[in-house]
């Protein structure tokens, strides 16, 4: 094989390699462009999440009800200053759309700030659609600051909850949360908290309302 044929073969190989690379890059660029178009076309609305709290202390309870007949009854209560709860994930259950994760990182907030009032917990842009419920994951350890010091309590129940939406003025009527493009919706999470000092645990009942 003469030199001219060798050079021609090398050039053909280089052309084929470059063509393969160009096709790969083009395909990737097309995928990126399609994804960007999908993201651009995705309609979103804003959701403001507020919370309120009712916090009580279980200092003297019938042992039969608590099934703690071997434990003494404690007649002691504390002046509560802060109740720090950590949510590790919060999201919406889709009715006619996919589930939507609002955030999936640990977010700590003081439940005591919501006593006798409502406070903003989170604001987020949500994909347009109907959502039937809100879901939350909690950290099982809750920190309570009192006049006697800081105490770590345990959430003994399931740290994952799914709560359907109700109207604020009609708690028995379940309703879907509707997110509309460029509009703002608001919900209220109501935390009913009982601190059981006899076991250093905390019981949380959660409701969600459309406001």
C-alpha positions in Angstrom: 0.0 0.0 0.0 1.5 3.3 -1.1 1.6 6.4 1.1 -1.3 8.0 -0.7 -3.6 5.1 0.2 -2.4 5.2 3.9 -3.1 8.9 4.1 -6.5 8.5 2.6 -7.3 5.7 5.1 -6.3 7.8 8.0 -8.4 10.7 6.8 -11.4 8.5 6.3 -11.1 7.2 9.9 -10.8 10.7 11.3 -13.9 11.8 9.3 -15.9 8.8 10.7 -14.7 9.5 14.3 -15.6 13.1 14.0 -19.0 12.2 12.5 -19.8 9.8 15.4 -18.8 12.5 18.0 -20.9 15.1 16.2 -24.0 12.8 16.1 -23.6 12.1 19.9 -23.2 15.8 20.8 -26.2 16.7 18.5 -28.4 14.0 20.2 -27.5 15.3 23.6 -28.1 18.9 22.6 -31.5 17.9 21.2 -32.4 16.1 24.5 -31.3 19.2 26.4 -33.4 21.5 24.1 -36.4 19.3 24.5 -36.1 19.3 28.3 -35.7 23.1 28.3 -38.8 23.4 26.2 -40.7 21.1 28.5 -39.6 23.2 31.5 -40.5 26.4 29.8 -44.0 25.1 28.9 -44.6 23.9 32.5 -47.2 26.1 34.1 -46.7 27.0 37.7 -48.5 28.8 40.5 -47.4 29.8 44.0 -48.3 28.0 47.2 -47.9 29.7 50.6 -47.9 27.3 53.6 -48.8 28.7 57.0 -48.8 26.8 60.3 -50.5 27.2 63.7 -50.0 25.2 66.9 -51.9 24.1 69.9 -49.5 22.9 72.6 -50.5 21.2 75.8 -48.6 19.2 78.5 -49.7 15.8 79.9 -48.7 16.1 83.5 -51.3 14.0 85.2 -53.0 11.2 83.3 -54.8 8.0 84.2 -52.3 5.3 83.9 -54.9 3.0 82.5 -55.4 5.2 79.5 -51.7 5.4 78.8 -51.2 1.7 79.6 -48.3 2.7 81.9 -49.6 1.1 85.1 -46.0 0.5 86.3 -44.9 4.1 86.0 -45.6 6.8 88.5 -47.8 9.8 87.7 -45.8 13.0 87.4 -47.4 16.2 88.7 -45.0 18.6 87.0 -45.4 21.0 84.2 -42.9 23.4 82.6 -43.2 26.9 81.0 -42.5 26.2 77.4 -40.4 28.7 75.4 -39.7 26.8 72.1 -40.6 23.5 70.5 -38.3 22.7 67.6 -39.6 20.3 65.0 -37.7 19.2 61.9 -39.4 18.3 58.7 -37.1 16.3 56.4 -39.5 16.3 53.4 -42.8 17.9 52.4 -44.8 17.6 49.2 -48.2 17.3 47.6 -50.1 14.2 46.4 -51.3 14.8 42.8 -54.8 14.2 41.8 -54.5 14.8 38.0 -50.7 15.4 38.0 -47.6 13.9 39.5 -46.7 14.2 43.1 -44.7 17.3 43.8 -41.9 17.6 46.3 -41.8 21.1 47.8 -38.5 20.5 49.5 -36.5 17.4 50.5 -33.9 18.7 53.0 -34.1 19.1 56.7 -36.1 22.2 57.7 -36.3 23.1 61.4 -38.9 25.5 62.8 -40.3 26.5 66.2 -43.8 25.2 66.6 -44.3 27.5 69.6 -44.3 30.5 67.2 -47.7 29.3 65.9 -49.5 29.3 69.2 -52.5 31.6 69.1 -51.5 32.8 65.6 -50.3 31.6 62.2 -46.9 31.9 60.8 -45.5 31.4 57.3 -43.7 28.1 57.0 -42.7 27.9 53.3 -43.5 29.5 49.9 -42.9 27.6 46.7 -43.7 27.5 43.0 -45.9 24.4 42.3 -46.8 22.7 39.0 -50.3 23.6 37.9 -52.9 21.0 38.8 -55.1 19.4 41.4 -53.6 18.0 44.6 -55.6 15.9 47.1 -53.3 15.9 50.1 -50.0 17.0 51.6 -47.3 14.6 52.9 -44.6 15.2 55.5 -41.6 13.3 56.9 -40.5 14.3 60.4 -37.3 13.8 62.3 -38.3 11.7 65.3 -36.3 13.8 67.8 -38.0 17.1 68.9 -36.2 19.7 71.1 -38.2 21.5 73.7 -36.8 24.6 75.5 -38.4 25.3 78.9 -37.6 27.6 81.8 -35.9 24.5 83.4 -33.6 23.9 80.4 -33.7 22.1 77.0 -35.2 18.6 76.8 -35.0 16.2 73.8 -38.3 14.4 73.3 -39.1 11.5 70.9 -42.0 11.2 68.4 -43.0 7.6 69.0 -45.5 7.3 66.2 -44.9 7.1 62.4 -42.7 9.9 61.2 -44.5 10.0 57.9 -48.0 11.4 57.5 -50.4 12.1 54.6 -53.2 14.6 55.3 -56.0 15.4 52.9 -57.2 19.0 52.6 -60.3 20.4 54.3 -62.0 23.8 54.2 -61.0 26.0 57.2 -64.6 26.7 57.9 -65.8 23.2 57.3 -63.4 20.6 58.7 -65.5 17.7 57.7 -65.5 18.5 54.0 -62.4 17.3 52.1 -61.4 19.2 49.0 -58.6 19.3 46.4 -56.0 22.0 46.4 -56.0 23.7 43.0 -52.8 25.3 41.8 -53.4 27.7 38.9 -50.8 29.4 36.7 -49.5 32.7 38.0 -51.9 32.6 41.0 -51.2 32.1 44.7 -52.9 29.5 46.8 -52.7 29.3 50.6 -52.9 26.4 53.1 -52.7 26.2 56.8 -51.2 23.3 58.7 -52.6 22.9 62.2 -50.3 21.1 64.7 -52.1 19.8 67.8 -49.2 18.9 70.1 -49.3 17.0 73.4 -46.1 16.7 75.4 -46.1 13.6 77.6 -43.5 14.2 80.3 -44.0 10.9 81.9 -42.4 9.2 78.9 -40.4 12.1 77.4 -42.4 11.7 74.2 -44.6 14.0 72.1 -47.8 13.3 70.2 -48.6 15.4 67.1 -51.9 15.4 65.3 -51.8 17.3 62.1 -54.6 18.9 59.9 -54.4 20.8 56.7 -56.8 23.5 55.5 -57.3 25.5 52.4 -57.6 29.2 53.2 
